[in-house]
Amino acid sequence: THTPSPMKFLNEILGRPKSERPFLLLVVGYPADDARVPDIQRKSLDEFTSFIDD
């Protein structure tokens, strides 16, 4: 998913009223052959969590 902030620009692009608020932009498909896609590695659970025992 990709969630730019703020996302109000979508209302104008899609012709939606101001009373609606987009909350998620789901990117689908395949990149172009000449696209530069970053090689992002998924973090393991241990890399971003901590557990506190009482």
PyMOL commands that place a pseudoatom at each C-alpha (Angstrom):
pseudoatom trace, name=CA, resn=THR, resi=1, chain=A, elem=C, hetatm=0, pos=[0.000, 0.000, 0.000]
pseudoatom trace, name=CA, resn=HIS, resi=2, chain=A, elem=C, hetatm=0, pos=[0.977, 3.601, -0.438]
pseudoatom trace, name=CA, resn=THR, resi=3, chain=A, elem=C, hetatm=0, pos=[-0.572, 6.296, 1.720]
pseudoatom trace, name=CA, resn=PRO, resi=4, chain=A, elem=C, hetatm=0, pos=[0.616, 9.800, 0.804]
pseudoatom trace, name=CA, resn=SER, resi=5, chain=A, elem=C, hetatm=0, pos=[-0.111, 12.534, 3.291]
pseudoatom trace, name=CA, resn=PRO, resi=6, chain=A, elem=C, hetatm=0, pos=[-2.256, 14.525, 2.836]
pseudoatom trace, name=CA, resn=MET, resi=7, chain=A, elem=C, hetatm=0, pos=[-4.486, 12.588, 0.433]
pseudoatom trace, name=CA, resn=LYS, resi=8, chain=A, elem=C, hetatm=0, pos=[-6.972, 15.398, -0.289]
pseudoatom trace, name=CA, resn=PHE, resi=9, chain=A, elem=C, hetatm=0, pos=[-5.524, 15.728, -3.801]
pseudoatom trace, name=CA, resn=LEU, resi=10, chain=A, elem=C, hetatm=0, pos=[-7.422, 12.541, -4.735]
pseudoatom trace, name=CA, resn=ASN, resi=11, chain=A, elem=C, hetatm=0, pos=[-10.809, 14.235, -4.215]
pseudoatom trace, name=CA, resn=GLU, resi=12, chain=A, elem=C, hetatm=0, pos=[-9.988, 16.748, -6.944]
pseudoatom trace, name=CA, resn=ILE, resi=13, chain=A, elem=C, hetatm=0, pos=[-8.449, 14.195, -9.315]
pseudoatom trace, name=CA, resn=LEU, resi=14, chain=A, elem=C, hetatm=0, pos=[-11.364, 11.767, -8.929]
pseudoatom trace, name=CA, resn=GLY, resi=15, chain=A, elem=C, hetatm=0, pos=[-14.090, 14.425, -8.778]
pseudoatom trace, name=CA, resn=ARG, resi=16, chain=A, elem=C, hetatm=0, pos=[-15.265, 13.400, -5.293]
pseudoatom trace, name=CA, resn=PRO, resi=17, chain=A, elem=C, hetatm=0, pos=[-17.014, 15.733, -2.804]
pseudoatom trace, name=CA, resn=LYS, resi=18, chain=A, elem=C, hetatm=0, pos=[-15.125, 17.252, 0.129]
pseudoatom trace, name=CA, resn=SER, resi=19, chain=A, elem=C, hetatm=0, pos=[-17.290, 15.229, 2.523]
pseudoatom trace, name=CA, resn=GLU, resi=20, chain=A, elem=C, hetatm=0, pos=[-15.469, 12.048, 1.412]
pseudoatom trace, name=CA, resn=ARG, resi=21, chain=A, elem=C, hetatm=0, pos=[-11.953, 11.301, 2.652]
pseudoatom trace, name=CA, resn=PRO, resi=22, chain=A, elem=C, hetatm=0, pos=[-9.661, 8.794, 0.951]
pseudoatom trace, name=CA, resn=PHE, resi=23, chain=A, elem=C, hetatm=0, pos=[-7.647, 6.724, 3.398]
pseudoatom trace, name=CA, resn=LEU, resi=24, chain=A, elem=C, hetatm=0, pos=[-5.768, 4.196, 1.270]
pseudoatom trace, name=CA, resn=LEU, resi=25, chain=A, elem=C, hetatm=0, pos=[-4.181, 4.089, -2.146]
pseudoatom trace, name=CA, resn=LEU, resi=26, chain=A, elem=C, hetatm=0, pos=[-3.577, 0.517, -3.274]
pseudoatom trace, name=CA, resn=VAL, resi=27, chain=A, elem=C, hetatm=0, pos=[-0.941, 0.278, -5.984]
pseudoatom trace, name=CA, resn=VAL, resi=28, chain=A, elem=C, hetatm=0, pos=[-1.402, -2.722, -8.287]
pseudoatom trace, name=CA, resn=GLY, resi=29, chain=A, elem=C, hetatm=0, pos=[0.215, -3.985, -11.453]
pseudoatom trace, name=CA, resn=TYR, resi=30, chain=A, elem=C, hetatm=0, pos=[3.750, -4.402, -12.673]
pseudoatom trace, name=CA, resn=PRO, resi=31, chain=A, elem=C, hetatm=0, pos=[6.472, -1.759, -13.047]
pseudoatom trace, name=CA, resn=ALA, resi=32, chain=A, elem=C, hetatm=0, pos=[7.536, -0.649, -16.517]
pseudoatom trace, name=CA, resn=ASP, resi=33, chain=A, elem=C, hetatm=0, pos=[10.558, -2.457, -17.936]
pseudoatom trace, name=CA, resn=ASP, resi=34, chain=A, elem=C, hetatm=0, pos=[12.718, 0.642, -17.427]
pseudoatom trace, name=CA, resn=ALA, resi=35, chain=A, elem=C, hetatm=0, pos=[11.373, 1.464, -13.923]
pseudoatom trace, name=CA, resn=ARG, resi=36, chain=A, elem=C, hetatm=0, pos=[13.805, 1.690, -11.022]
pseudoatom trace, name=CA, resn=VAL, resi=37, chain=A, elem=C, hetatm=0, pos=[12.291, -0.270, -8.143]
pseudoatom trace, name=CA, resn=PRO, resi=38, chain=A, elem=C, hetatm=0, pos=[14.118, -0.213, -4.779]
pseudoatom trace, name=CA, resn=ASP, resi=39, chain=A, elem=C, hetatm=0, pos=[15.265, -3.557, -3.405]
pseudoatom trace, name=CA, resn=ILE, resi=40, chain=A, elem=C, hetatm=0, pos=[13.532, -3.395, -0.022]
pseudoatom trace, name=CA, resn=GLN, resi=41, chain=A, elem=C, hetatm=0, pos=[14.034, -6.338, 2.298]
pseudoatom trace, name=CA, resn=ARG, resi=42, chain=A, elem=C, hetatm=0, pos=[11.334, -7.258, 4.797]
pseudoatom trace, name=CA, resn=LYS, resi=43, chain=A, elem=C, hetatm=0, pos=[12.384, -6.839, 8.441]
pseudoatom trace, name=CA, resn=SER, resi=44, chain=A, elem=C, hetatm=0, pos=[12.132, -9.753, 10.816]
pseudoatom trace, name=CA, resn=LEU, resi=45, chain=A, elem=C, hetatm=0, pos=[9.854, -9.475, 13.846]
pseudoatom trace, name=CA, resn=ASP, resi=46, chain=A, elem=C, hetatm=0, pos=[12.873, -9.186, 16.162]
pseudoatom trace, name=CA, resn=GLU, resi=47, chain=A, elem=C, hetatm=0, pos=[14.122, -6.101, 14.311]
pseudoatom trace, name=CA, resn=PHE, resi=48, chain=A, elem=C, hetatm=0, pos=[11.169, -3.879, 15.217]
pseudoatom trace, name=CA, resn=THR, resi=49, chain=A, elem=C, hetatm=0, pos=[9.572, -5.326, 18.355]
pseudoatom trace, name=CA, resn=SER, resi=50, chain=A, elem=C, hetatm=0, pos=[10.414, -5.459, 22.021]
pseudoatom trace, name=CA, resn=PHE, resi=51, chain=A, elem=C, hetatm=0, pos=[8.701, -7.434, 24.735]
pseudoatom trace, name=CA, resn=ILE, resi=52, chain=A, elem=C, hetatm=0, pos=[8.567, -6.322, 28.374]
pseudoatom trace, name=CA, resn=ASP, resi=53, chain=A, elem=C, hetatm=0, pos=[7.987, -8.921, 31.067]
pseudoatom trace, name=CA, resn=ASP, resi=54, chain=A, elem=C, hetatm=0, pos=[6.330, -7.916, 34.341]
for i in range(1, 54): cmd.bond("trace and resi %d" % i, "trace and resi %d" % (i + 1))
show_as sticks, trace
zoom trace
